[in-house]
Amino acid sequence: MQGVSGTWKDLTQSVNGMANNLTLQVRNIAEVTTAVAKGDLSKKITVDAKGEILELVTTVNTMVDQLSSFAEQVTRVAREVGTEGILGGQAHVPGVTGIWKDLSDNVNLMAKNLTTQVRNISQVSAAVANGDLTRQVSIEARGEVAQLADTINTMVKTLSAFAEQVTKVAREVGTDGILGGQAHVPGVAGTWKDLTESVNQMASNLTGQVRNIAMVTTAIAKGDLTKKIDIDARGEILELKTTINTMVDQLSSFAEEVTRVAREVGTEGQLGGQARVRDVDGTWRDLTESVNEMAGNLTRQVRAIARVATAVTRGDLNLKIDVDASGEIQELQDYINKMIANLRDTTIANKEQDWLKGNLARISALMQGRRDLEDVASLIMSELTPVVSAQHGAFFLAMPLVDGEDLNAADEEQFELRMLGSYGYSMGSMPTSFQPGEGLIGTAAMEKRTILVGQRAQRLSEDLLGARGGAAGPGDRAAGGVRGEGARRHRAGVVHARSRRSRRTSSTRSPR
């Protein structure tokens, strides 16, 4: 105010000083409260004040400190729970009362509830991840958290039912061998429904494949080789299907060939058949070779028996069965060979008897009416030597050492063998007389038996005959004594024959 002085001037200045201080204080308080209202808790009232204004400044500054601490704690809890995922955090704001305490308690309650709910959901989720489907979310919740809890519990129930059904199907099909099982999970949708359908389709496919394979293998076991696996398959099941169908083809071919060979050999009598089964290995190849070997052995054995039997029917008894055989076939072979040998021996014996009887009758007829010994001896040698297929022959008669004396039992050793008749005789190549025991001829007379010397005993015969035994050269020799009658019954003479095959010297009765 202009023109005032004194007290009025002082009053004016006091009013102006009061207004200036109040303005500064109110503006500073307004600035701080405005910053608080805008969320800036970094400002404080710094103006000088006294009295109630100072109390207001202190109150506002304390409020700012408490709000700053509250905001810091709430931010920490929110950061730990919401950003860093650290549950269990609590806001600690010392010295707060009233609404700020309520706010702090509500924030802490919210954090605690959220921690408990999340941890319970996490435990159930971890149990599900570890295959434990017995747990469920049991914490009290509301709103969306309650919906989440219900959703997780429903998921656990669905997974439990799905696992139970899949386990049932797997146990029935894989362990119990009960085919045809299906998983029934009510209320499933989405992926769980797709999984359930996939499991059921797998079980259905496996059931169809296994039953088809079982049907074919059962048919094989019962001898029915007309069935094959015709169900769709892939992978290793397809390989198994192909293997079994190939086995059926090979078994069918094997059975067909074996049946053909058995029919040809056993029923139709066609020998020589062989089973031809292509692309077989292992046991089937061994069986095929065994059947072929059996058929081959039987063919060789039967043909050998037939060949020998045919020869026997044609009168040829010189063959015998020499094919390898064993068991009853070997016994049959031995019986047939023995039968042929007996027939041959009997036939030879009969022929020899016929030959002997015929020639004896013929020679006896020729000798009828002949009384001269030299004539008889010549006749015997001319007829007998060709008959026995000899080239040389001689008839030696036992004669006394002194002419005119007869031999008797007392002096039966006092004689010599003199050639009375011969066949093929060469003058000077063979002696005409032998002493008893001299050479082969003298030995036959002494021993009163026929002596046959074969080629194996050629040297022995040469030693026996020596220069006085007979003609030289290879061949068999025989000598035999001739028994007489009456006074000459002991030793009448010796017949000697020699051929390239045999040389026979034998004793012979002299004719009357």
FIVEX-498862 format. One record per residue (C-alpha): residue number from 1; residue in one letter; x, z, y. Coordinates in pm, whole numbers. Layout:
BEGIN
+-----+---------+--------+--------+--------+
: num : residuo :     xx :     zz :     yy :
+-----+---------+--------+--------+--------+
: NUM :       a :      X :      Z :      Y :
...
+-----+---------+--------+--------+--------+
//
This chain:
BEGIN
+-----+---------+--------+--------+--------+
: num : residuo :     xx :     zz :     yy :
+-----+---------+--------+--------+--------+
:   1 :       m :      0 :      0 :      0 :
:   2 :       q :    144 :    -98 :    336 :
:   3 :       g :    194 :    148 :    612 :
:   4 :       v :    168 :    465 :    407 :
:   5 :       s :    424 :    731 :    414 :
:   6 :       g :    479 :   1080 :    319 :
:   7 :       t :    255 :   1221 :     49 :
:   8 :       w :     51 :    909 :     28 :
:   9 :       k :    363 :    712 :    -24 :
:  10 :       d :    472 :    950 :   -300 :
:  11 :       l :    132 :    937 :   -460 :
:  12 :       t :    139 :    563 :   -443 :
:  13 :       q :    481 :    549 :   -604 :
:  14 :       s :    375 :    800 :   -872 :
:  15 :       v :     70 :    594 :   -955 :
:  16 :       n :    282 :    280 :   -972 :
:  17 :       g :    546 :    455 :  -1194 :
:  18 :       m :    268 :    582 :  -1426 :
:  19 :       a :    115 :    234 :  -1444 :
:  20 :       n :    452 :     73 :  -1508 :
:  21 :       n :    539 :    319 :  -1789 :
:  22 :       l :    195 :    289 :  -1947 :
:  23 :       t :    220 :    -87 :  -1932 :
:  24 :       l :    557 :    -90 :  -2104 :
:  25 :       q :    444 :    157 :  -2370 :
:  26 :       v :    114 :    -14 :  -2439 :
:  27 :       r :    276 :   -356 :  -2452 :
:  28 :       n :    545 :   -233 :  -2696 :
:  29 :       i :    279 :    -67 :  -2912 :
:  30 :       a :     69 :   -386 :  -2894 :
:  31 :       e :    371 :   -597 :  -2988 :
:  32 :       v :    444 :   -382 :  -3294 :
:  33 :       t :     83 :   -360 :  -3409 :
:  34 :       t :     47 :   -735 :  -3360 :
:  35 :       a :    358 :   -789 :  -3577 :
:  36 :       v :    212 :   -553 :  -3841 :
:  37 :       a :   -114 :   -745 :  -3827 :
:  38 :       k :     86 :  -1066 :  -3889 :
:  39 :       g :    272 :   -912 :  -4180 :
:  40 :       d :    596 :   -852 :  -3993 :
:  41 :       l :    704 :   -502 :  -4075 :
:  42 :       s :   1047 :   -538 :  -3927 :
:  43 :       k :    950 :   -426 :  -3574 :
:  44 :       k :    917 :    -74 :  -3441 :
:  45 :       i :    818 :     85 :  -3107 :
:  46 :       t :   1135 :    146 :  -2912 :
:  47 :       v :   1001 :    232 :  -2564 :
:  48 :       d :   1062 :    579 :  -2421 :
:  49 :       a :    755 :    798 :  -2432 :
:  50 :       k :    653 :   1151 :  -2409 :
:  51 :       g :    362 :   1360 :  -2503 :
:  52 :       e :     75 :   1199 :  -2680 :
:  53 :       i :    224 :    856 :  -2624 :
:  54 :       l :    530 :    977 :  -2810 :
:  55 :       e :    305 :   1104 :  -3092 :
:  56 :       l :    138 :    763 :  -3099 :
:  57 :       v :    478 :    593 :  -3107 :
:  58 :       t :    587 :    819 :  -3392 :
:  59 :       t :    263 :    764 :  -3582 :
:  60 :       v :    282 :    384 :  -3545 :
:  61 :       n :    650 :    379 :  -3647 :
:  62 :       t :    571 :    601 :  -3952 :
:  63 :       m :    286 :    367 :  -4044 :
:  64 :       v :    525 :     72 :  -4023 :
:  65 :       d :    775 :    249 :  -4249 :
:  66 :       q :    506 :    332 :  -4507 :
:  67 :       l :    364 :    -20 :  -4497 :
:  68 :       s :    715 :   -161 :  -4538 :
:  69 :       s :    784 :     65 :  -4837 :
:  70 :       f :    440 :    -17 :  -4990 :
:  71 :       a :    495 :   -391 :  -4944 :
:  72 :       e :    845 :   -364 :  -5089 :
:  73 :       q :    719 :   -177 :  -5400 :
:  74 :       v :    419 :   -406 :  -5449 :
:  75 :       t :    644 :   -711 :  -5409 :
:  76 :       r :    891 :   -566 :  -5662 :
:  77 :       v :    620 :   -494 :  -5914 :
:  78 :       a :    464 :   -838 :  -5861 :
:  79 :       r :    802 :  -1005 :  -5895 :
:  80 :       e :    893 :   -813 :  -6212 :
:  81 :       v :    556 :   -866 :  -6378 :
:  82 :       g :    459 :  -1205 :  -6244 :
:  83 :       t :    792 :  -1382 :  -6206 :
:  84 :       e :   1055 :  -1210 :  -6417 :
:  85 :       g :    813 :  -1109 :  -6697 :
:  86 :       i :    935 :   -748 :  -6689 :
:  87 :       l :    632 :   -543 :  -6785 :
:  88 :       g :    585 :   -170 :  -6729 :
:  89 :       g :    691 :   -167 :  -6363 :
:  90 :       q :    525 :     83 :  -6120 :
:  91 :       a :    515 :    101 :  -5741 :
:  92 :       h :    662 :    422 :  -5599 :
:  93 :       v :    565 :    480 :  -5231 :
:  94 :       p :    661 :    835 :  -5125 :
:  95 :       g :    450 :   1022 :  -4869 :
:  96 :       v :    150 :    791 :  -4874 :
:  97 :       t :   -200 :    928 :  -4857 :
:  98 :       g :   -547 :    801 :  -4822 :
:  99 :       i :   -603 :    431 :  -4858 :
: 100 :       w :   -236 :    359 :  -4906 :
: 101 :       k :   -221 :    598 :  -5198 :
: 102 :       d :   -535 :    439 :  -5341 :
: 103 :       l :   -379 :     98 :  -5297 :
: 104 :       s :    -60 :    214 :  -5469 :
: 105 :       d :   -257 :    369 :  -5755 :
: 106 :       n :   -466 :     53 :  -5797 :
: 107 :       v :   -158 :   -165 :  -5802 :
: 108 :       n :      3 :     64 :  -6061 :
: 109 :       l :   -317 :     68 :  -6270 :
: 110 :       m :   -338 :   -309 :  -6256 :
: 111 :       a :     28 :   -339 :  -6362 :
: 112 :       k :    -24 :    -87 :  -6644 :
: 113 :       n :   -337 :   -258 :  -6775 :
: 114 :       l :   -173 :   -598 :  -6755 :
: 115 :       t :    134 :   -464 :  -6934 :
: 116 :       t :    -72 :   -310 :  -7212 :
: 117 :       q :   -287 :   -621 :  -7257 :
: 118 :       v :      1 :   -866 :  -7251 :
: 119 :       r :    206 :   -652 :  -7489 :
: 120 :       n :    -85 :   -626 :  -7735 :
: 121 :       i :   -145 :  -1002 :  -7718 :
: 122 :       s :    230 :  -1057 :  -7761 :
: 123 :       q :    240 :   -832 :  -8070 :
: 124 :       v :    -49 :  -1019 :  -8232 :
: 125 :       s :    104 :  -1356 :  -8142 :
: 126 :       a :    441 :  -1248 :  -8285 :
: 127 :       a :    270 :  -1130 :  -8605 :
: 128 :       v :     95 :  -1470 :  -8635 :
: 129 :       a :    427 :  -1647 :  -8577 :
: 130 :       n :    580 :  -1432 :  -8856 :
: 131 :       g :    294 :  -1515 :  -9094 :
: 132 :       d :    113 :  -1182 :  -9058 :
: 133 :       l :   -256 :  -1262 :  -9007 :
: 134 :       t :   -380 :   -904 :  -9049 :
: 135 :       r :   -347 :   -803 :  -8684 :
: 136 :       q :   -587 :   -858 :  -8395 :
: 137 :       v :   -595 :   -788 :  -8022 :
: 138 :       s :   -755 :   -442 :  -7992 :
: 139 :       i :   -687 :   -347 :  -7626 :
: 140 :       e :   -983 :   -308 :  -7392 :
: 141 :       a :  -1009 :   -597 :  -7154 :
: 142 :       r :  -1253 :   -768 :  -6926 :
: 143 :       g :  -1307 :  -1106 :  -6777 :
: 144 :       e :  -1063 :  -1380 :  -6863 :
: 145 :       v :   -830 :  -1140 :  -7039 :
: 146 :       a :  -1119 :  -1038 :  -7264 :
: 147 :       q :  -1188 :  -1407 :  -7327 :
: 148 :       l :   -820 :  -1458 :  -7412 :
: 149 :       a :   -832 :  -1162 :  -7651 :
: 150 :       d :  -1145 :  -1298 :  -7820 :
: 151 :       t :   -990 :  -1645 :  -7843 :
: 152 :       i :   -673 :  -1508 :  -8004 :
: 153 :       n :   -873 :  -1295 :  -8247 :
: 154 :       t :  -1085 :  -1598 :  -8338 :
: 155 :       m :   -768 :  -1802 :  -8388 :
: 156 :       v :   -628 :  -1530 :  -8616 :
: 157 :       k :   -948 :  -1527 :  -8823 :
: 158 :       t :   -945 :  -1906 :  -8847 :
: 159 :       l :   -580 :  -1912 :  -8946 :
: 160 :       s :   -643 :  -1637 :  -9201 :
: 161 :       a :   -934 :  -1829 :  -9356 :
: 162 :       f :   -731 :  -2152 :  -9348 :
: 163 :       a :   -431 :  -1984 :  -9512 :
: 164 :       e :   -654 :  -1820 :  -9773 :
: 165 :       q :   -821 :  -2149 :  -9863 :
: 166 :       v :   -495 :  -2346 :  -9870 :
: 167 :       t :   -335 :  -2072 : -10083 :
: 168 :       k :   -636 :  -2083 : -10319 :
: 169 :       v :   -613 :  -2461 : -10357 :
: 170 :       a :   -235 :  -2448 : -10399 :
: 171 :       r :   -263 :  -2172 : -10662 :
: 172 :       e :   -537 :  -2350 : -10855 :
: 173 :       v :   -363 :  -2689 : -10850 :
: 174 :       g :      1 :  -2588 : -10858 :
: 175 :       t :      0 :  -2269 : -11068 :
: 176 :       d :   -325 :  -2240 : -11263 :
: 177 :       g :   -348 :  -2615 : -11326 :
: 178 :       i :   -713 :  -2619 : -11214 :
: 179 :       l :   -766 :  -2956 : -11050 :
: 180 :       g :  -1048 :  -3053 : -10816 :
: 181 :       g :  -1024 :  -2752 : -10580 :
: 182 :       q :  -1110 :  -2794 : -10211 :
: 183 :       a :  -1043 :  -2577 :  -9904 :
: 184 :       h :  -1359 :  -2460 :  -9720 :
: 185 :       v :  -1286 :  -2320 :  -9371 :
: 186 :       p :  -1611 :  -2276 :  -9174 :
: 187 :       g :  -1617 :  -2326 :  -8799 :
: 188 :       v :  -1281 :  -2507 :  -8769 :
: 189 :       a :  -1226 :  -2789 :  -8527 :
: 190 :       g :   -949 :  -2998 :  -8383 :
: 191 :       t :   -609 :  -2966 :  -8549 :
: 192 :       w :   -729 :  -2699 :  -8794 :
: 193 :       k :  -1006 :  -2926 :  -8911 :
: 194 :       d :   -757 :  -3212 :  -8947 :
: 195 :       l :   -522 :  -2985 :  -9142 :
: 196 :       t :   -805 :  -2871 :  -9370 :
: 197 :       e :   -911 :  -3230 :  -9434 :
: 198 :       s :   -550 :  -3332 :  -9499 :
: 199 :       v :   -509 :  -3051 :  -9754 :
: 200 :       n :   -837 :  -3147 :  -9923 :
: 201 :       q :   -736 :  -3514 :  -9930 :
: 202 :       m :   -397 :  -3423 : -10076 :
: 203 :       a :   -564 :  -3208 : -10343 :
: 204 :       s :   -818 :  -3482 : -10416 :
: 205 :       n :   -549 :  -3752 : -10444 :
: 206 :       l :   -332 :  -3530 : -10665 :
: 207 :       t :   -633 :  -3447 : -10882 :
: 208 :       g :   -721 :  -3815 : -10927 :
: 209 :       q :   -360 :  -3913 : -10999 :
: 210 :       v :   -290 :  -3630 : -11243 :
: 211 :       r :   -621 :  -3680 : -11426 :
: 212 :       n :   -554 :  -4053 : -11456 :
: 213 :       i :   -201 :  -3986 : -11585 :
: 214 :       a :   -337 :  -3720 : -11824 :
: 215 :       m :   -601 :  -3962 : -11953 :
: 216 :       v :   -340 :  -4231 : -12026 :
: 217 :       t :    -90 :  -3991 : -12187 :
: 218 :       t :   -372 :  -3840 : -12398 :
: 219 :       a :   -466 :  -4191 : -12511 :
: 220 :       i :   -100 :  -4254 : -12602 :
: 221 :       a :    -90 :  -3928 : -12800 :
: 222 :       k :   -400 :  -4045 : -12992 :
: 223 :       g :   -245 :  -4386 : -13060 :
: 224 :       d :   -449 :  -4578 : -12801 :
: 225 :       l :   -207 :  -4806 : -12615 :
: 226 :       t :   -474 :  -5007 : -12431 :
: 227 :       k :   -503 :  -4779 : -12127 :
: 228 :       k :   -287 :  -4780 : -11815 :
: 229 :       i :   -264 :  -4584 : -11491 :
: 230 :       d :   -459 :  -4780 : -11228 :
: 231 :       i :   -505 :  -4523 : -10950 :
: 232 :       d :   -343 :  -4583 : -10609 :
: 233 :       a :    -19 :  -4391 : -10560 :
: 234 :       r :    292 :  -4387 : -10347 :
: 235 :       g :    642 :  -4245 : -10350 :
: 236 :       e :    749 :  -4052 : -10657 :
: 237 :       i :    395 :  -4055 : -10799 :
: 238 :       l :    411 :  -4436 : -10783 :
: 239 :       e :    747 :  -4424 : -10964 :
: 240 :       l :    592 :  -4199 : -11231 :
: 241 :       k :    296 :  -4435 : -11260 :
: 242 :       t :    527 :  -4736 : -11299 :
: 243 :       t :    740 :  -4551 : -11555 :
: 244 :       i :    440 :  -4450 : -11769 :
: 245 :       n :    285 :  -4799 : -11752 :
: 246 :       t :    622 :  -4948 : -11853 :
: 247 :       m :    640 :  -4696 : -12138 :
: 248 :       v :    291 :  -4801 : -12251 :
: 249 :       d :    395 :  -5168 : -12246 :
: 250 :       q :    709 :  -5094 : -12448 :
: 251 :       l :    523 :  -4873 : -12695 :
: 252 :       s :    255 :  -5140 : -12732 :
: 253 :       s :    519 :  -5409 : -12793 :
: 254 :       f :    708 :  -5178 : -13030 :
: 255 :       a :    391 :  -5092 : -13226 :
: 256 :       e :    288 :  -5458 : -13237 :
: 257 :       e :    627 :  -5571 : -13366 :
: 258 :       v :    654 :  -5290 : -13622 :
: 259 :       t :    300 :  -5362 : -13741 :
: 260 :       r :    383 :  -5733 : -13769 :
: 261 :       v :    700 :  -5665 : -13970 :
: 262 :       a :    517 :  -5413 : -14191 :
: 263 :       r :    231 :  -5659 : -14251 :
: 264 :       e :    466 :  -5949 : -14327 :
: 265 :       v :    691 :  -5746 : -14558 :
: 266 :       g :    443 :  -5500 : -14710 :
: 267 :       t :    119 :  -5702 : -14728 :
: 268 :       e :    196 :  -6075 : -14702 :
: 269 :       g :    528 :  -6049 : -14887 :
: 270 :       q :    715 :  -6248 : -14621 :
: 271 :       l :   1068 :  -6111 : -14622 :
: 272 :       g :   1324 :  -6153 : -14346 :
: 273 :       g :   1100 :  -6047 : -14057 :
: 274 :       q :   1257 :  -5862 : -13763 :
: 275 :       a :   1100 :  -5662 : -13479 :
: 276 :       r :   1185 :  -5798 : -13133 :
: 277 :       v :   1108 :  -5555 : -12850 :
: 278 :       r :   1249 :  -5658 : -12513 :
: 279 :       d :   1402 :  -5424 : -12256 :
: 280 :       v :   1397 :  -5110 : -12473 :
: 281 :       d :   1666 :  -4844 : -12458 :
: 282 :       g :   1743 :  -4504 : -12600 :
: 283 :       t :   1521 :  -4377 : -12879 :
: 284 :       w :   1294 :  -4685 : -12874 :
: 285 :       r :   1595 :  -4911 : -12921 :
: 286 :       d :   1722 :  -4688 : -13204 :
: 287 :       l :   1375 :  -4696 : -13368 :
: 288 :       t :   1359 :  -5075 : -13336 :
: 289 :       e :   1705 :  -5112 : -13488 :
: 290 :       s :   1612 :  -4866 : -13765 :
: 291 :       v :   1297 :  -5065 : -13848 :
: 292 :       n :   1496 :  -5391 : -13846 :
: 293 :       e :   1766 :  -5234 : -14061 :
: 294 :       m :   1503 :  -5109 : -14304 :
: 295 :       a :   1338 :  -5452 : -14317 :
: 296 :       g :   1680 :  -5620 : -14355 :
: 297 :       n :   1787 :  -5387 : -14635 :
: 298 :       l :   1454 :  -5428 : -14813 :
: 299 :       t :   1477 :  -5807 : -14776 :
: 300 :       r :   1831 :  -5817 : -14917 :
: 301 :       q :   1746 :  -5582 : -15201 :
: 302 :       v :   1423 :  -5758 : -15301 :
: 303 :       r :   1583 :  -6102 : -15273 :
: 304 :       a :   1878 :  -5990 : -15482 :
: 305 :       i :   1641 :  -5850 : -15745 :
: 306 :       a :   1430 :  -6169 : -15731 :
: 307 :       r :   1738 :  -6392 : -15761 :
: 308 :       v :   1863 :  -6201 : -16066 :
: 309 :       a :   1513 :  -6189 : -16220 :
: 310 :       t :   1476 :  -6566 : -16168 :
: 311 :       a :   1814 :  -6622 : -16333 :
: 312 :       v :   1708 :  -6405 : -16628 :
: 313 :       t :   1385 :  -6602 : -16672 :
: 314 :       r :   1597 :  -6920 : -16683 :
: 315 :       g :   1820 :  -6771 : -16951 :
: 316 :       d :   2116 :  -6689 : -16724 :
: 317 :       l :   2225 :  -6338 : -16814 :
: 318 :       n :   2558 :  -6348 : -16631 :
: 319 :       l :   2425 :  -6225 : -16295 :
: 320 :       k :   2368 :  -5868 : -16187 :
: 321 :       i :   2230 :  -5696 : -15878 :
: 322 :       d :   2520 :  -5584 : -15660 :
: 323 :       v :   2347 :  -5526 : -15324 :
: 324 :       d :   2398 :  -5191 : -15151 :
: 325 :       a :   2109 :  -4955 : -15222 :
: 326 :       s :   2026 :  -4588 : -15261 :
: 327 :       g :   1749 :  -4369 : -15393 :
: 328 :       e :   1477 :  -4528 : -15604 :
: 329 :       i :   1598 :  -4880 : -15516 :
: 330 :       q :   1940 :  -4788 : -15658 :
: 331 :       e :   1773 :  -4651 : -15972 :
: 332 :       l :   1569 :  -4972 : -16005 :
: 333 :       q :   1885 :  -5179 : -15956 :
: 334 :       d :   2068 :  -4978 : -16222 :
: 335 :       y :   1775 :  -5012 : -16465 :
: 336 :       i :   1756 :  -5389 : -16414 :
: 337 :       n :   2135 :  -5431 : -16448 :
: 338 :       k :   2129 :  -5220 : -16762 :
: 339 :       m :   1837 :  -5423 : -16896 :
: 340 :       i :   2025 :  -5748 : -16826 :
: 341 :       a :   2339 :  -5612 : -16993 :
: 342 :       n :   2135 :  -5509 : -17299 :
: 343 :       l :   1966 :  -5851 : -17307 :
: 344 :       r :   2303 :  -6022 : -17277 :
: 345 :       d :   2457 :  -5812 : -17552 :
: 346 :       t :   2154 :  -5869 : -17773 :
: 347 :       t :   2156 :  -6242 : -17699 :
: 348 :       i :   2530 :  -6269 : -17770 :
: 349 :       a :   2492 :  -6068 : -18090 :
: 350 :       n :   2203 :  -6288 : -18199 :
: 351 :       k :   2397 :  -6603 : -18115 :
: 352 :       e :   2703 :  -6476 : -18305 :
: 353 :       q :   2488 :  -6390 : -18604 :
: 354 :       d :   2322 :  -6732 : -18592 :
: 355 :       w :   2661 :  -6896 : -18547 :
: 356 :       l :   2813 :  -6695 : -18831 :
: 357 :       k :   2523 :  -6752 : -19068 :
: 358 :       g :   2507 :  -7121 : -18990 :
: 359 :       n :   2879 :  -7184 : -19030 :
: 360 :       l :   2906 :  -6967 : -19343 :
: 361 :       a :   2621 :  -7155 : -19498 :
: 362 :       r :   2773 :  -7489 : -19408 :
: 363 :       i :   3123 :  -7400 : -19530 :
: 364 :       s :   2982 :  -7243 : -19847 :
: 365 :       a :   2790 :  -7561 : -19914 :
: 366 :       l :   3108 :  -7763 : -19871 :
: 367 :       m :   3297 :  -7534 : -20109 :
: 368 :       q :   3047 :  -7576 : -20389 :
: 369 :       g :   3211 :  -7730 : -20698 :
: 370 :       r :   3569 :  -7695 : -20570 :
: 371 :       r :   3806 :  -7505 : -20803 :
: 372 :       d :   4151 :  -7591 : -20671 :
: 373 :       l :   4284 :  -7316 : -20438 :
: 374 :       e :   4486 :  -7552 : -20224 :
: 375 :       d :   4181 :  -7776 : -20186 :
: 376 :       v :   3966 :  -7476 : -20094 :
: 377 :       a :   4228 :  -7342 : -19849 :
: 378 :       s :   4260 :  -7681 : -19681 :
: 379 :       l :   3882 :  -7712 : -19661 :
: 380 :       i :   3849 :  -7364 : -19509 :
: 381 :       m :   4116 :  -7427 : -19246 :
: 382 :       s :   3987 :  -7772 : -19155 :
: 383 :       e :   3638 :  -7636 : -19108 :
: 384 :       l :   3706 :  -7286 : -18976 :
: 385 :       t :   3979 :  -7355 : -18719 :
: 386 :       p :   3773 :  -7592 : -18497 :
: 387 :       v :   3472 :  -7362 : -18526 :
: 388 :       v :   3666 :  -7068 : -18375 :
: 389 :       s :   3809 :  -7302 : -18107 :
: 390 :       a :   4165 :  -7260 : -18234 :
: 391 :       q :   4438 :  -7521 : -18213 :
: 392 :       h :   4641 :  -7393 : -18508 :
: 393 :       g :   4544 :  -7222 : -18832 :
: 394 :       a :   4704 :  -7120 : -19161 :
: 395 :       f :   4582 :  -6980 : -19491 :
: 396 :       f :   4833 :  -6754 : -19668 :
: 397 :       l :   4784 :  -6643 : -20026 :
: 398 :       a :   4947 :  -6337 : -20178 :
: 399 :       m :   5171 :  -6462 : -20459 :
: 400 :       p :   5392 :  -6265 : -20702 :
: 401 :       l :   5763 :  -6269 : -20645 :
: 402 :       v :   5806 :  -6403 : -21004 :
: 403 :       d :   5605 :  -6709 : -21088 :
: 404 :       g :   5346 :  -6656 : -21357 :
: 405 :       e :   5306 :  -6281 : -21302 :
: 406 :       d :   4987 :  -6140 : -21167 :
: 407 :       l :   4960 :  -5865 : -20903 :
: 408 :       n :   4819 :  -5528 : -21000 :
: 409 :       a :   4782 :  -5183 : -20850 :
: 410 :       a :   5116 :  -5067 : -20983 :
: 411 :       d :   5320 :  -5334 : -20809 :
: 412 :       e :   5093 :  -5439 : -20527 :
: 413 :       e :   5384 :  -5426 : -20284 :
: 414 :       q :   5586 :  -5676 : -20488 :
: 415 :       f :   5441 :  -5995 : -20340 :
: 416 :       e :   5485 :  -6241 : -20064 :
: 417 :       l :   5243 :  -6440 : -19851 :
: 418 :       r :   5272 :  -6812 : -19899 :
: 419 :       m :   5093 :  -7073 : -19687 :
: 420 :       l :   4840 :  -7248 : -19903 :
: 421 :       g :   4653 :  -7445 : -19639 :
: 422 :       s :   4691 :  -7514 : -19266 :
: 423 :       y :   4538 :  -7682 : -18963 :
: 424 :       g :   4748 :  -7835 : -18686 :
: 425 :       y :   5064 :  -7738 : -18873 :
: 426 :       s :   5392 :  -7876 : -18738 :
: 427 :       m :   5662 :  -7901 : -19000 :
: 428 :       g :   5956 :  -7676 : -18919 :
: 429 :       s :   5790 :  -7498 : -18627 :
: 430 :       m :   5638 :  -7219 : -18840 :
: 431 :       p :   5747 :  -7038 : -19158 :
: 432 :       t :   5545 :  -7095 : -19471 :
: 433 :       s :   5591 :  -6746 : -19625 :
: 434 :       f :   5598 :  -6382 : -19514 :
: 435 :       q :   5689 :  -6054 : -19673 :
: 436 :       p :   5437 :  -5766 : -19653 :
: 437 :       g :   5467 :  -5608 : -19308 :
: 438 :       e :   5667 :  -5901 : -19175 :
: 439 :       g :   5540 :  -6036 : -18845 :
: 440 :       l :   5177 :  -6038 : -18742 :
: 441 :       i :   5069 :  -6205 : -19067 :
: 442 :       g :   5249 :  -5958 : -19294 :
: 443 :       t :   5120 :  -5666 : -19089 :
: 444 :       a :   4758 :  -5787 : -19122 :
: 445 :       a :   4804 :  -5806 : -19499 :
: 446 :       m :   4955 :  -5459 : -19516 :
: 447 :       e :   4694 :  -5293 : -19292 :
: 448 :       k :   4399 :  -5481 : -19442 :
: 449 :       r :   4241 :  -5548 : -19101 :
: 450 :       t :   4205 :  -5812 : -18836 :
: 451 :       i :   4467 :  -5805 : -18558 :
: 452 :       l :   4393 :  -5971 : -18222 :
: 453 :       v :   4679 :  -6013 : -17976 :
: 454 :       g :   4570 :  -6120 : -17626 :
: 455 :       q :   4775 :  -6261 : -17343 :
: 456 :       r :   4839 :  -5909 : -17217 :
: 457 :       a :   5023 :  -5844 : -17541 :
: 458 :       q :   5208 :  -6176 : -17541 :
: 459 :       r :   5549 :  -6015 : -17559 :
: 460 :       l :   5431 :  -5781 : -17833 :
: 461 :       s :   5308 :  -6074 : -18039 :
: 462 :       e :   5635 :  -6253 : -17987 :
: 463 :       d :   5815 :  -5943 : -18108 :
: 464 :       l :   5582 :  -5918 : -18407 :
: 465 :       l :   5598 :  -6289 : -18492 :
: 466 :       g :   5945 :  -6360 : -18363 :
: 467 :       a :   6086 :  -6682 : -18495 :
: 468 :       r :   5874 :  -6634 : -18806 :
: 469 :       g :   5540 :  -6533 : -18647 :
: 470 :       g :   5399 :  -6871 : -18554 :
: 471 :       a :   5419 :  -7147 : -18298 :
: 472 :       a :   5560 :  -7058 : -17959 :
: 473 :       g :   5373 :  -7091 : -17631 :
: 474 :       p :   5112 :  -6899 : -17435 :
: 475 :       g :   4782 :  -6798 : -17591 :
: 476 :       d :   4609 :  -6529 : -17792 :
: 477 :       r :   4683 :  -6468 : -18159 :
: 478 :       a :   4490 :  -6306 : -18445 :
: 479 :       a :   4570 :  -6228 : -18806 :
: 480 :       g :   4355 :  -6073 : -19082 :
: 481 :       g :   4401 :  -5989 : -19449 :
: 482 :       v :   4214 :  -6165 : -19734 :
: 483 :       r :   4075 :  -5935 : -20003 :
: 484 :       g :   4049 :  -6081 : -20351 :
: 485 :       e :   3847 :  -5994 : -20660 :
: 486 :       g :   3951 :  -5843 : -20984 :
: 487 :       a :   4324 :  -5795 : -21004 :
: 488 :       r :   4359 :  -5941 : -20655 :
: 489 :       r :   4095 :  -5725 : -20488 :
: 490 :       h :   4356 :  -5524 : -20296 :
: 491 :       r :   4524 :  -5799 : -20106 :
: 492 :       a :   4464 :  -6169 : -20178 :
: 493 :       g :   4589 :  -6337 : -19860 :
: 494 :       v :   4583 :  -6378 : -19479 :
: 495 :       v :   4410 :  -6622 : -19247 :
: 496 :       h :   4597 :  -6684 : -18920 :
: 497 :       a :   4452 :  -6867 : -18617 :
: 498 :       r :   4595 :  -6933 : -18273 :
: 499 :       s :   4443 :  -7084 : -17959 :
: 500 :       r :   4527 :  -7105 : -17594 :
: 501 :       r :   4259 :  -6842 : -17536 :
: 502 :       s :   4289 :  -6641 : -17859 :
: 503 :       r :   4485 :  -6638 : -18182 :
: 504 :       r :   4315 :  -6465 : -18470 :
: 505 :       t :   4466 :  -6370 : -18805 :
: 506 :       s :   4228 :  -6202 : -19045 :
: 507 :       s :   4200 :  -6105 : -19405 :
: 508 :       t :   3949 :  -6308 : -19606 :
: 509 :       r :   3801 :  -6282 : -19953 :
: 510 :       s :   3923 :  -6562 : -20176 :
: 511 :       p :   3659 :  -6762 : -20353 :
: 512 :       r :   3613 :  -6733 : -20720 :
+-----+---------+--------+--------+--------+
//
